Amino acid sequence: MNEKMRVMTDRPLNAETPLESLRSWITDNDVFFKRNQGQIPQKPVSLSDWRLQVDGLVNLKLATTFEDLRRLPRAVVADTLECSGNSRSLLKKKASGNPWTVGGVGNAVWGGIWLRDLLEKAGLKADARHVSFEGFDQPLGSAGIKFIRSIPIEKAMSSTLLAYEMNGQPLPLEHGHPLRALALGWTGASCVKWLKRITVLDKPFEGFFMDRVYRVFQKGEDSKSGQVVTDIEIKSIIVEPADGQTLSIQTVPIRGAAYAGEEGIKKVDVSVDGGSTWHPADLVGPEQLYAWRHWEYRWKPPAAGDYTIMSRATDTKDQMQPMQANWNSLGYGNNGITEHAVTVHING
């Protein structure tokens, strides 16, 4: 693993992308954030031995080989993937979970097949409502709880990829080789790695990783009553300059990324006075559905001193990033403007 990554836990491995690696539109595989619930397999599975089982409410159960998948129509899609708990440590009130800053996110170009092509091959029964994913990674801990998640059939049939390539390379082992699910525009919680089984259900899968976590609830509430974490909330992050940086009194390029899950980015505004006034930033680089937009604002500091810089994204449905995040017990979906502000010092 790249030594620049910030490791939060070793077992399971959870590590975030360094800030400087978020400055490019594509995030390199080597530094793409790593989020795991179980043990990463020690070595790649043999592609000749691997089979993907498709069962449940289907007319024809499948045991699909890797070559079978490659014979289906190929799809290539850019998708920004974010950990549900990204930016959790920036919340003013502490929340449970790994202390992500802003590095639990990355953008990659993924190659694979559409899940719908495989499900259409199996044939859906009339009462098919949800699709669950199971990997062959081994759980950690004495409870032995497998990481199994499900998504609604509408998402499965519209915009879910089964990815076997990442940024033009075979899917790396630590990112799910040979195959992972990608519910495009949704958080990583719905993007199960090391796939071995897909099951079509008449209701959401019931289990720890569906009912106890990846739900938005308040302290003292029953987790199962909370809303399931699905799509990525509209958000912008500042990747340059870094928080606490000292700069000279000359033009300062303020740069970042904005993303909104299943929606596009319409605009980004920047404030250099703690939110009192806002200025339009330039959107730069590729524009693709599900992928982030990079942006830039060139600022000329009027004088030496300390400045608080903020960014605010607006999506193509005119939904604006909130000033403060909505706190919840597990710190999911922190997209607050103030929580992502950075302070810099300008030397005279």
C-alpha positions as CSV (number, residue, x, y, z in Angstrom):
1,M,0.0,0.0,0.0
2,N,1.2,3.5,-0.8
3,E,2.9,4.9,2.3
4,K,1.3,8.4,1.8
5,M,-2.1,7.0,2.7
6,R,-3.4,7.6,6.2
7,V,-4.2,4.2,7.8
8,M,-6.9,4.3,10.5
9,T,-7.1,0.5,11.1
10,D,-5.1,-2.4,9.9
11,R,-7.6,-5.2,10.6
12,P,-9.7,-4.5,8.6
13,L,-7.7,-2.2,6.5
14,N,-9.2,1.3,6.3
15,A,-7.0,4.0,4.8
16,E,-7.7,7.4,3.1
17,T,-6.4,9.0,0.0
18,P,-3.8,11.8,0.7
19,L,-5.1,15.3,-0.1
20,E,-2.7,16.0,-3.0
21,S,-4.0,12.8,-4.8
22,L,-7.5,14.3,-4.9
23,R,-6.3,17.1,-7.1
24,S,-6.5,15.1,-10.3
25,W,-9.8,14.1,-12.0
26,I,-8.9,10.4,-11.9
27,T,-7.7,9.0,-8.6
28,D,-4.8,6.5,-9.0
29,N,-5.6,3.0,-8.0
30,D,-2.5,3.0,-5.8
31,V,-3.9,5.7,-3.5
32,F,-7.7,5.1,-4.0
33,F,-9.2,5.0,-0.5
34,K,-9.6,1.6,1.1
35,R,-12.7,0.7,3.2
36,N,-13.2,-2.8,4.4
37,Q,-15.4,-4.7,6.9
38,G,-13.6,-8.1,6.5
39,Q,-10.2,-9.5,5.6
40,I,-8.9,-8.7,2.2
41,P,-8.1,-12.0,0.4
42,Q,-4.4,-12.9,0.5
43,K,-4.2,-13.7,-3.2
44,P,-6.3,-13.3,-6.3
45,V,-8.9,-16.0,-7.0
46,S,-8.2,-18.2,-10.0
47,L,-10.3,-16.8,-12.8
48,S,-10.8,-20.3,-14.3
49,D,-12.2,-21.6,-11.0
50,W,-14.3,-18.5,-10.0
51,R,-18.0,-18.6,-10.5
52,L,-20.6,-15.9,-9.9
53,Q,-23.8,-17.4,-8.6
54,V,-27.1,-15.7,-9.5
55,D,-30.1,-17.1,-7.6
56,G,-33.3,-16.2,-5.7
57,L,-36.3,-14.9,-7.6
58,V,-35.1,-15.7,-11.1
59,N,-36.3,-18.0,-13.8
60,L,-32.9,-19.5,-14.4
61,K,-30.2,-19.8,-11.8
62,L,-26.7,-19.0,-13.2
63,A,-23.2,-20.0,-12.4
64,T,-21.4,-17.5,-14.5
65,T,-17.7,-17.8,-15.4
66,F,-15.4,-14.7,-15.9
67,E,-15.3,-15.4,-19.6
68,D,-19.1,-15.5,-19.7
69,L,-19.2,-12.0,-18.2
70,R,-16.7,-10.7,-20.8
71,R,-18.9,-12.0,-23.6
72,L,-21.7,-9.6,-22.4
73,P,-21.8,-6.0,-23.7
74,R,-19.0,-4.0,-22.2
75,A,-19.6,-0.7,-20.4
76,V,-17.1,2.0,-19.3
77,V,-18.3,4.6,-16.8
78,A,-16.7,7.2,-14.6
79,D,-18.0,7.1,-11.0
80,T,-17.0,9.0,-7.9
81,L,-17.1,6.6,-5.0
82,E,-17.3,7.9,-1.4
83,C,-17.3,6.1,1.9
84,S,-20.6,6.7,3.8
85,G,-18.6,8.0,6.8
86,N,-16.3,10.3,4.8
87,S,-15.5,13.6,6.7
88,R,-16.9,12.1,9.9
89,S,-14.0,13.5,12.0
90,L,-14.8,17.0,10.8
91,L,-18.1,17.0,12.6
92,K,-18.1,19.3,15.6
93,K,-19.9,16.7,17.7
94,K,-18.1,13.3,17.8
95,A,-19.8,10.4,15.9
96,S,-18.8,6.7,16.1
97,G,-16.7,5.2,13.3
98,N,-13.4,5.6,11.5
99,P,-12.1,9.2,11.7
100,W,-12.2,10.0,8.0
101,T,-11.2,13.6,7.0
102,V,-11.9,14.2,3.3
103,G,-9.9,11.3,1.8
104,G,-12.6,8.7,1.8
105,V,-13.5,9.5,-1.8
106,G,-12.1,9.0,-5.2
107,N,-13.0,9.1,-8.9
108,A,-12.2,6.2,-11.3
109,V,-13.1,5.0,-14.7
110,W,-14.6,1.6,-14.3
111,G,-15.0,-1.1,-16.9
112,G,-17.4,-4.1,-16.8
113,I,-21.0,-5.0,-17.6
114,W,-24.4,-3.7,-16.6
115,L,-26.0,-5.7,-13.9
116,R,-29.3,-5.6,-15.8
117,D,-27.8,-7.6,-18.7
118,L,-27.0,-10.5,-16.3
119,L,-30.4,-10.3,-14.5
120,E,-32.2,-10.3,-17.9
121,K,-30.3,-13.4,-18.8
122,A,-31.5,-15.0,-15.6
123,G,-35.0,-13.7,-16.0
124,L,-36.7,-11.9,-13.1
125,K,-39.8,-13.3,-11.4
126,A,-42.8,-11.0,-10.9
127,D,-42.1,-10.4,-7.2
128,A,-38.5,-9.4,-7.6
129,R,-38.0,-6.2,-5.6
130,H,-34.4,-6.2,-4.3
131,V,-30.9,-7.5,-5.2
132,S,-28.3,-8.6,-2.6
133,F,-24.6,-8.9,-3.1
134,E,-22.2,-11.2,-1.2
135,G,-18.4,-11.4,-1.5
136,F,-16.0,-14.2,-0.7
137,D,-14.0,-12.2,1.7
138,Q,-13.8,-13.6,5.2
139,P,-15.4,-11.6,8.2
140,L,-13.2,-10.6,11.1
141,G,-14.2,-11.0,14.7
142,S,-15.8,-13.9,16.6
143,A,-19.4,-13.1,15.4
144,G,-18.4,-14.0,11.8
145,I,-20.9,-11.6,10.2
146,K,-20.7,-11.5,6.4
147,F,-20.8,-8.2,4.6
148,I,-24.0,-8.5,2.6
149,R,-26.0,-5.6,1.2
150,S,-29.0,-5.2,-1.0
151,I,-30.3,-2.5,-3.3
152,P,-33.8,-1.9,-4.9
153,I,-34.5,-3.6,-8.2
154,E,-34.9,-0.2,-9.9
155,K,-31.3,0.8,-9.1
156,A,-30.1,-2.7,-10.1
157,M,-31.7,-2.5,-13.5
158,S,-31.0,1.2,-14.2
159,S,-27.5,2.2,-13.1
160,T,-25.5,-0.6,-11.4
161,L,-22.3,-1.8,-12.9
162,L,-20.4,-5.1,-12.3
163,A,-16.9,-3.8,-12.6
164,Y,-13.8,-5.9,-13.5
165,E,-11.6,-3.0,-14.5
166,M,-10.4,0.1,-12.7
167,N,-8.7,3.0,-14.6
168,G,-7.8,0.8,-17.5
169,Q,-6.4,-2.0,-15.4
170,P,-7.8,-5.3,-14.1
171,L,-9.6,-4.6,-10.9
172,P,-7.0,-4.6,-8.1
173,L,-7.3,-7.3,-5.4
174,E,-7.8,-4.7,-2.7
175,H,-10.6,-3.1,-4.6
176,G,-12.5,-6.4,-5.2
177,H,-10.9,-8.5,-7.9
178,P,-12.2,-10.1,-9.9
179,L,-15.6,-8.3,-9.7
180,R,-17.4,-5.7,-7.6
181,A,-20.8,-4.2,-7.7
182,L,-21.0,-0.4,-8.3
183,A,-24.3,1.3,-7.7
184,L,-23.4,4.4,-9.6
185,G,-23.8,7.6,-7.6
186,W,-24.3,5.7,-4.3
187,T,-21.9,5.4,-1.4
188,G,-19.4,2.5,-1.1
189,A,-21.7,0.7,1.3
190,S,-23.7,-0.5,-1.7
191,C,-20.7,-1.5,-3.8
192,V,-19.7,-5.0,-2.5
193,K,-16.3,-6.3,-3.5
194,W,-15.0,-9.8,-4.4
195,L,-18.4,-10.8,-5.6
196,K,-19.4,-14.5,-5.5
197,R,-23.2,-14.4,-5.2
198,I,-26.1,-12.2,-6.4
199,T,-29.5,-13.0,-5.0
200,V,-32.9,-11.5,-6.1
201,L,-35.3,-11.0,-3.2
202,D,-38.8,-9.9,-2.6
203,K,-37.7,-7.4,0.1
204,P,-34.5,-5.8,1.4
205,F,-31.9,-8.2,2.8
206,E,-32.1,-8.4,6.6
207,G,-28.8,-8.5,8.6
208,F,-26.3,-6.5,10.6
209,F,-24.9,-4.4,7.6
210,M,-28.4,-3.5,6.5
211,D,-30.2,-2.9,9.8
212,R,-27.6,-1.9,12.4
213,V,-25.3,0.3,10.4
214,Y,-25.5,2.3,7.2
215,R,-28.7,3.9,8.5
216,V,-29.2,7.5,9.6
217,F,-30.4,7.6,13.2
218,Q,-30.0,9.7,16.3
219,K,-28.6,8.6,19.7
220,G,-31.1,6.5,21.5
221,E,-33.1,5.6,18.4
222,D,-33.5,2.1,17.0
223,S,-31.1,1.9,14.1
224,K,-33.5,-0.1,12.0
225,S,-36.0,2.8,12.1
226,G,-33.4,5.1,10.4
227,Q,-33.2,5.8,6.7
228,V,-30.9,3.5,4.7
229,V,-27.8,5.2,3.4
230,T,-28.0,5.1,-0.4
231,D,-27.0,8.0,-2.7
232,I,-24.2,10.5,-2.1
233,E,-25.2,13.9,-0.8
234,I,-24.2,17.0,-2.7
235,K,-20.8,18.1,-1.5
236,S,-17.7,20.1,-2.3
237,I,-14.2,19.8,-0.8
238,I,-11.2,22.1,-0.9
239,V,-8.1,20.3,-2.0
240,E,-5.8,23.3,-2.3
241,P,-4.7,25.1,-0.2
242,A,-4.5,22.9,2.8
243,D,-6.0,23.8,6.1
244,G,-3.5,25.8,8.2
245,Q,-1.2,26.6,5.3
246,T,0.8,29.8,5.2
247,L,0.9,31.6,1.9
248,S,2.5,34.7,0.5
249,I,0.4,37.7,-0.5
250,Q,0.0,36.9,-4.2
251,T,-2.7,35.2,-6.3
252,V,-3.8,32.1,-4.6
253,P,-5.4,29.3,-6.6
254,I,-8.2,27.7,-4.6
255,R,-9.1,24.3,-6.0
256,G,-11.4,21.5,-5.2
257,A,-13.9,18.9,-6.3
258,A,-17.7,18.8,-6.1
259,Y,-20.0,15.9,-6.5
260,A,-23.7,15.0,-6.1
261,G,-24.2,11.3,-6.6
262,E,-26.8,10.7,-9.2
263,E,-27.0,14.4,-10.1
264,G,-24.7,16.7,-12.0
265,I,-22.9,19.8,-10.7
266,K,-24.3,23.1,-11.9
267,K,-22.0,25.5,-10.1
268,V,-19.6,26.0,-7.2
269,D,-19.2,29.3,-5.3
270,V,-16.3,30.2,-3.0
271,S,-16.1,32.5,0.0
272,V,-12.9,33.8,1.4
273,D,-14.5,35.7,4.4
274,G,-16.2,32.9,6.3
275,G,-19.4,32.9,4.2
276,S,-20.2,36.6,4.2
277,T,-19.8,36.9,0.5
278,W,-19.6,34.3,-2.4
279,H,-17.9,34.3,-5.7
280,P,-18.4,31.9,-8.7
281,A,-15.7,29.4,-9.3
282,D,-14.7,28.0,-12.7
283,L,-15.7,24.4,-13.4
284,V,-12.7,22.6,-15.0
285,G,-12.1,19.3,-16.6
286,P,-14.5,16.5,-17.8
287,E,-18.2,16.6,-17.1
288,Q,-19.7,13.1,-16.8
289,L,-22.8,11.9,-14.9
290,Y,-21.8,10.2,-11.6
291,A,-18.3,11.7,-11.7
292,W,-17.1,14.8,-9.7
293,R,-16.4,18.2,-11.2
294,H,-13.2,19.9,-10.4
295,W,-13.3,23.6,-9.9
296,E,-11.0,26.6,-9.4
297,Y,-11.2,30.2,-8.0
298,R,-8.2,32.5,-8.3
299,W,-8.1,34.7,-5.2
300,K,-6.0,37.9,-4.7
301,P,-5.8,38.4,-0.9
302,P,-6.3,42.1,-0.1
303,A,-4.0,42.1,2.9
304,A,-2.0,39.9,5.3
305,G,-3.9,38.0,7.9
306,D,-6.0,34.9,8.6
307,Y,-8.8,33.9,6.2
308,T,-11.5,31.2,6.3
309,I,-12.2,29.7,2.9
310,M,-15.5,27.9,2.1
311,S,-16.9,26.2,-1.0
312,R,-20.6,25.7,-1.8
313,A,-21.9,23.4,-4.6
314,T,-25.2,23.5,-6.4
315,D,-26.5,20.5,-8.4
316,T,-28.4,20.4,-11.7
317,K,-31.7,20.2,-9.7
318,D,-30.7,23.5,-7.9
319,Q,-30.2,21.7,-4.6
320,M,-27.5,23.5,-2.7
321,Q,-25.0,22.2,-0.2
322,P,-26.1,23.0,3.4
323,M,-24.1,25.3,5.7
324,Q,-24.0,22.7,8.4
325,A,-24.2,18.9,8.3
326,N,-27.1,17.0,9.7
327,W,-25.5,15.1,12.6
328,N,-26.4,11.5,13.2
329,S,-25.0,8.8,15.5
330,L,-22.6,7.2,13.0
331,G,-21.7,10.5,11.3
332,Y,-22.9,9.5,7.8
333,G,-23.2,12.0,4.9
334,N,-21.2,15.0,6.3
335,N,-21.6,17.5,3.6
336,G,-21.6,20.7,5.6
337,I,-20.0,23.8,4.2
338,T,-18.6,25.0,7.5
339,E,-17.3,21.5,8.4
340,H,-15.2,21.6,5.2
341,A,-13.9,25.1,5.6
342,V,-10.1,25.7,5.6
343,T,-8.2,28.5,7.3
344,V,-5.0,29.9,5.8
345,H,-2.6,32.6,6.9
346,I,-1.4,35.2,4.4
347,N,2.0,36.7,5.1
348,G,2.6,40.3,4.4
